[in-house]
């Protein structure tokens, strides 16, 4: 395995001896070929020392550009595919963008008045290496799930790679795959794990049906697979899920409730199953590999791999060398005076374990009583007929709000022929047995599917 303390991703790839590949639906590219080639049409020298907006339509071209630009560009601003076009001028101004790396799939290059535009190709061509000064490139990622212009979160390569140890689940011959987009923090971590380990990586595609994606995973004989709990719930609805046999299954990005962990254990009895906590600002905080939701209480108040956690007013806060350095173009402080990042995630101590209750901004107020939607969903999802659920607020003239739930049933569950009312009643009885009265949904609707954001998380707005 390559040393994760190498000065750049580009240098790390140059030191690899294993022939790892990047696979997307249309192509397979060996990234170590970048040692003697380029995907930038021989124009890397024009991007040296610049603040480069990486605005590609494809993930493969993004991955190749990241490898080539790290250690060469001053900043790499990684644009996610779902960014609001109206926010581009503000993003470019905040980051001081003076160059764009784009591809044939993206229309963003023509939207900004930037002098240097370079096209990234989804292939590597032989080229003489440029003699370029080595820079400590800063990686800039955009926050997700916010309204208005997203914040620009500044990371170093060292910080991004800090959670990837010399001994990891990727040890040995591995083929990683991910449901994430690598232009978000979770997907970028999967790219770094694969590349720094000399492993191949099968990239996702937003337009690809689940069954087709799983067929590609089978064709590449993947061994390590990562996604959000929502990604996994969708994948488990496909019969093709039984054609793959990963050795390692990883969840992050949302609360991993016991229902999804148990479902994955039943589907992949041979696999190690872990869920991780990470955020764009705080970085990767910890992994949990004991098959249980939540995390041990001993994680809080101790220093583990350089990461410190504390709980203040029920909200988790993190300080570590993996966290971002600052926000770009903003006076807003990323961390408090004590160096801890307020994650906004609410946790509750039950016995010897902390459990995630939800987001600070997502609380539903029922007549002065608080309800965390994720807490209710975790109960509904344990019902044997339920695949997944979304809990939301509905206005009420009496209490201001009531809790309602949209529920997707498992494929083998039949709610027709008069059974719909009985099944809803059974789910509500299940909730009454587990939850205080004000948290029990006032109504349940059966739906065919739930809306999912580009991040792979349930769309809650």
N, C-alpha and C positions, 0 to 999 in steps of 0.2 A: 504494500500500500504506500502511496505517495505521502510525503510528510505534509500535514495540514498547516504547518507553520511556514510553508514556502511563501515567497514574497508576493505571488500573484497566482491566479488561476491559470493564466497562460504559462507561467513557469512550471506549475505543477503538471500540466498536461505534457509539457516538453520533457519532463523527467519520467513519464510513465513508460513501462515496457510491455504492458498488457494491451491487446487490441480491442479496447472498448468501443462500442458503437452507440450512436444515437439513432433511434428508429421512429419514424412517423408513418402515417398511412401510405405515403408516396415514395419514401426513400429511406435508405440506411447509410449513414456516414460515419466513418471511423475518425473520431476527433483527434487521435494522435497524429493523423496526417497533417494537422495544422502546423506541426513542427517544420514541415517543408512545403507548406501551401497556404492558401488563403481562401476565404469565402467572401472577401471584400473587394474583389477585383483589383488587387494590388494597390489599394488606396489607403491602407492602414496608416501610412505616414502622415496623411492629411488630417487624421483624427487625433494625432499625438498632442497631448496637453490640453485638449478641448473638453468642453462640457457637452457630451453626446446624448441626444435623445434617442433611445432605442425604441423605435416605433414600427415593429414588424407585425405582419398579419399571422405569420406562422411561428410555432414554437421551435421548430428545428433551426430556423434562421436566427431566432433570438439566442438559442444556446450557443451556436457557432460564433455569433458576434460577441457574446459575453466572454467567451474564452479568449478571443483575439484582442478585445479592448481592455481587459483587466491588466493593469500594469503599464498601459499605454495612454489611455484617456485620463483626464483629470477627474471627471465625473462620468458615471454611466447612469442615466435616468431611465429606469425600466418602466415603460408605459404598459399598463394592463390593457387587454383587448376591449374592456367595457367602459373605458374612460369617456366621460362626456366631452364631445368635441368643443363645446362652448368653453370648457375649462382650459383648453390647450394654451391660449396666450398667457394666462396667469401662471400656469405651470412652467412654461418656457421662460418667463420673466423671473420667477422665483429661483430657478436653477441656472440662470445665465446661459441658456442653451445657445451654442454657436455652431452646432453640427447635428445632423440627423443621420442615423443609420436605419434604413428601411428596406422593404422588399416589395416584390411584385404584388403581394396580396394586400398591402396596406395603402390607404389613400391619404394618410396623415402627412406625408412628406410635402405635399403641395399646399397644405393649409397654413404653414408657417413661413415667414420670410427669413430663412436661414441660408447663409452663403454656401455652406458645405453640405452636400447631400450624397450619401454613399449607399449603393444598393448591395444588400447582403444576398448572396445566392445560396440555395439549399444544397450546395455541393462544394467540395474543396478542389481547387485547381493548383497545380504546381507553380510555385513562385519563389524567387530568391528572398530570403528573410531580410527584413528591413533592419538597419542599425538604428535602434530607437533607445532613448533614455528610459530607465525603469522608474515608474512613478508609483506612489501609493494611492491607487485609484480609490475613490469613494463611490459606493453603490447607493443609489437613491431609489427608494421604493415608495409607492403611493399607498396611503391608508385606504381601507375599504370600509363599506358600511356607514359612511358618513354622508351628510348632506352638504351641499356647497362644494367649493374647491377642495379636493383632498389634500391632506398634509403631505409634505415631502420628507420622508424619514431617511436620514443619512447613516449608512453603515460602512464599516471597513471590511475588507475581505477577511482579515484575521477574526473579527467579531462574528461574521457570518459562518465561518468554518469552525468556530471554537467548540461547538457541540458535537463535532465529528471526531471521535477519538480514533487512535490507532487500532484499538480493539472495538469492533462494533458488529451489529447484526449483518453487515455486508462483508464480513471476513470470508475468505475463500472465493470460489467461483460464484459470481452472483449476476443475475440479470434483474435490475430494478425496473419497476413500472409504477406509474402514478396516474390517478384520476385528476390530479391537480393541473392547473396551468402554471408553468415554471416562471411566469411573470408576476406571480404572487409569492408571498414569503414562504408558504408551505411548499409550493412546487419548486421554488428555488433551492430550498434545503434538500429536496430529493435529487435535484441536478447535481448539487455539490457533493452529496454522499456518493453518488454513482461515479462522477468524474474523478474525485479525489481517491476513490477506492479502485480506480481502473476498471470499473464495472460498466456494462452496457445499461442503457436506459430506454425504455419504451415510452414515448410521449403520448399524451392524450390529444384528442381533437374534438372541439366543441360540436362539430357537425356530425360526428360519428355516432351511430346508434350503439347502445350498451352492448348488444350481442356481437356487433362487429368488432368493438374494442376488445371484448373478452376473447374473441377468436384470434385477434392479433397477439394477445398475451399468451395464448396457448401455442401459437406458431413460434413464438420466440422463447418458449419454455421459461417463463419468468419465475424467479425464486423469491422476490421481495416486492410487496405491493402496498401502496399507501394511498389514503384518501380521507375525506371527511366522513363522519357517520352518515350524512345524507348520501354521499357517493356510494357508500357500501350498501345502504338500504335499497337504492336503485339497482345496484349490481345483483343483489340477492334475489330480485324478482325475475331475473333471467335464468332459464334452464342452463345457459352456457356457463354459469358460474361453477358448475360441477365438472367442467372440463379442465380447469386449472388447479394446480396444487402448490401454492406458494409455501415456502418454509417460514416466511416472516410476514405478518400482516400488521399494518400500522394505521392508527387513526389519529387525527388531530384537526384543529380548526373549529370544532364544535364540541359540546359536551358529549362524551361517550357514555351513554347510559347502560345499565346492566343488560337491557334487552338486546342491544346491538352486539355487545360483547359476547353474550351467550349464543346469539345467532351465528356469529362468526366462528365460535368454538365448535358448534355443531356442524358447520359446513366444512371447516378446515381443522379436523382433530389433530392433524400432524404438525400444525403450524404453531410457532411462537406468536402470540398476539399481544401487542402493546399499544397504549395510547399516550400521546405526548401533549404537553401544554406549551404553546408558543404564541407570540404575537409579533406584529411588525415592529413595534417599538421595543418590547422587552426581550425579544429573541426567544430561543428555546430555553425553557426553564427546567423541565424534567420529563422523564419517561416513567410510565407505570406498566409493569409487566407481570402482575400477579393475577390478571383475569378479572379484577374487580373495578367497578366504577369508583370515581374519586381518587384520593391519594392519601397515603399514611400521614397522620398528624405530625410525625417526627420530621417531615420535610420542612415544616415551618419553624423558624427560630434557629435553624442550623445552617451551616455553610456546606453545600454539597456541590463538588466540582466547580467551586468558585461562585455558585449561585446562592443568594440569600433570599428568603421569602418571609414576609410577615403579613398579618391580617389586621387591618385597621378599620373599625366600624363595619366589620363584615366583608370588607373588600380586600382582595389579594394585591399585594405590592411586591415588586421584584427588583433586585439590584444584582448585576452580574457583568462580567466582561463580554457577554454576548449581546447586550443591549445596544441599541442605536446610540450614536454620538449626540445627535441633535435633530431639530427640524430645519430644513433649508428655507431661507427666505421668510422666516417667521420669528417673532420675539417670544412666542409661546414656549415655555420650558418643557422639555421632554420628561424630566425627572424632578422630584421635589428637592428641597434643600439637603435632605439626607441621602440623596442619590438613588432613591427608590422610585420606580415607575408605578403609578397607579393604573392597574390593568382595567379597572371598571368591572371586573368579574367578581360576583358575590359568591362567597363560600360559607358553608355551614358545618360546624363540628358536630359529628354524631359518633359518640364513643371514641374510638381511637383513629378516626378517619374524617378527613374533610371531603365534602361533596359540593360540586358546583351547583348553585341554585339558579343562576342566570346573570344577565347583564344589568348593570346599575340603571341604564337608561331604558330598559325594557319592562320595568315593573308595571303591572296593572293595579290600579287602585279601586278596590271594591268597598265603597262606603267607609273609607279610612283604613281598610285592611289591605295589606300588600299581597300580591300574587306574582310569583315568578313563572312565566309561561313554560320554561324548560322543566321546571319541577313537575308540573302537571303532565307534560308530554312524557316524561320518564315513567310515570305511572301508567298512562294510557298505552304506551308502547309495550308494556309487559303483558297486556291482555293477549291471550293466545290467538285471537283472530286479527290482530292489528299489525300492519307492516310499519307504518309511521304516522305521525300526527303533527298538527300545527295548532297551537293554542293562541288565541288572540282576544282582544277586547271588542265588545259591542256596546254601543251607548244604551243606557237605561235611564228612564225618567225618575226612577226611585233611588238607585245607588250611584248613578253617574255612569257606571260601567258594569257589565257582567262578563264572565268568562265563557267563551264558546270554543269549540274544537272542530277542526276539519280532520277527518280520519281516512287514511288509505288502508283498505283491508288487504289481507294476504290473498294471493291468487286463488287459493283453494277454498276461500270463504264465500259462501253464497248468501247474500242478504235479501234476495228476492222472495217472491211467493209468501209475503206476509211475515218474513223473518226479520225485516229491517227494524221494526219497532222493538222486537224482543232483543235483538242484538244491541241496539242502542241502550236499552234498559240494563242489559248485562254489563256493558262498559261503564255505565254510570254507577251501578252497584259496586263495581270493581274500584272506582274512584272514591266512593263514599267510604269504603273499607280502609283506604290508605291516606285520605286527605281530609283536612278540616272542611267544614261545610262551604265556606266562602271560596274555596279553591276548586270545588267540583263544578265542571261545566254546566251552564244552564241549558245548553243545547249542543247536540252533536250532529254533524253533517258528514255523510259518506261522500268522498270525492275520488275521482279516478287518479289524480296526481296532485302534487303540491309544487308551487313555483320555487325554482332554485336559482340563486344568483350565480353569476359567473365565477364566484369564489368557491362554488360547490356547497354553499351553506343554504339553509332554508331562507327564502325571502320573506322577511317579517314585516315589511312596510307595504 
